Amino acid sequence: MTDSRLYLATRSPYSGKILALTLISSVCYLAVLSFLNAQGILRASPQVVGLTELAIYGACAAMLLRSVTRLTISAFLLIAAWLCFMWLYRGEVDPKNFRDLLIPILFLALGQKIADTRTADKLIKWLLFIVVGFGLVEVFFLEWYSSIFNTFLFYVNTGATLEEAAMFEDQMLTLNGFRPEGMGRTILPAVFGQHRASSLLMEPVSLGNFAVLVVAYGLAKESSALRDRAIFVLGGLLLIAIADSRFGLMMVMPLLILRVLPVHLISYLSAALPLIGMFALMSLGSIQAGYADSFTGRLIVSGRALVNMELPMWLGLDPNLPTFGDMGYAYAVSRFGLPLCALLLACFLLIPTPTREAQRIRAFVLVYASMILLVSGTSLFALKTAGLMWFMLGVLSADRFPVRAAAREPLPGTLARPQRLGGVTPV
């Protein structure tokens, strides 16, 4: 019998390349489409974006085809059945509901199939280096970056913004690429000015979310992996700075505090956070009124949206659904229904965490999700960050075996002949 660690790369000469391409594409696919659109090679549209995402999901499914577990199939069928019931009751089909929940299933299962932190570390490092590299190019060569990607034109063509919304003539960066006059930059304004970098994430907000996930992955590492931890944390902090991500800045402190606490304690604290967040929002919305374009003002509006929701909307059965904007909790409850949300949270808490790294990343992901739902409507479900988040969790939750210096050597007293497990040859 050989080492029980499974490597996707041993399945075929191309599997490792397909994995890397799929993971990088899940983060950078919009930037590629924006480049093709800006250069007149392919006109961007919602249909093109949808087909590109579908290709990424197909690549994930193809890699999982021979090793999908009964639990994954059961979760998929249960979610699909509930969504079909909601669609029938509402009288309309909402593919985005299905897509939002397909991403966790596919990328969590993909990470669990890899079950190898060394492979994941290399992939995420390469991804981090690519994003940092393009981010610095944007900072120091802004005109060239703008002409290459023209993110504003991309969002106009995909219907996410209107051409009339441009703040100045010939605008080529997305609307939140600059801080409005009077608001000012939070992080190093003397160095970066009013500009907020997006790199390959297309928006500064998304770049900040990506940076938080990279920092969380680094902080989940054990103290023995000091070099890897430093790369992920410092790289993430640099991205938070160039994106002027206030959410990223806000998230760093609780992640650092949780990192020094015992792992069993952070598991209990994080498990209660979604309920605490929703209760706090509803309490704030009940006692406060009015709106102001500030963090507190957004929380008040989000809380009032929850307070004013009627029973059909709580169950996800209301056919007249508002957009809900930056109100993440209201969006999730109204789109999926409270019963499914509770079931998904329970399933999340039942994800195995055999190591301290796994316990930390599960807690960090839950803290990230709970916090981002306070200030954003759909960012938690965006493929360019959600795929990476669930992949990270999947890898660390399935990496049950310690790394050996010579992982390709058989265990003492065993035969060197490889065994095939689930159609994959272990190394």
Secondary structure, 3 states (H helix, E strand, C coil): CCCCCCCHHHCCCCHHHHHHHHHHHHHHHHHHHHHHHHCCCCCCCHHHHHHHHHHHHHHHHHHHCCCCCHHHHHHHHHHHHHHHHHHHHHCCCCHHHHHHHHHHHHHHHHHHHHCCHHHHHHHHHHHHHHHHHHHHHHHHCHHHHHHHHCHHHHHHHCCCCCHHHCCCCCCCCCHHHECCCCCCCCCCHHHHCCECCCHHHCCHHHHHHHHHHHHHHHHHCCHHHHHHHHHHHHHHHHHHHHHCCHHHHHHHHHHHHHHHCCHHHHHHHHHHHHHHHHHHHHHHHHHCCCCCCCHHHHHHHHHHHHHCCCHHHHCCCCCCCCCCCCCHHHHHHHHHCHHHHHHHHHHHHCCCCCCHHHHHHHHHHHHHHHHHHHHCCCHHHCHHHHHHHHHHHHHHHHCCCCCCCCCCCCCCCCCCCCCCECCECCC
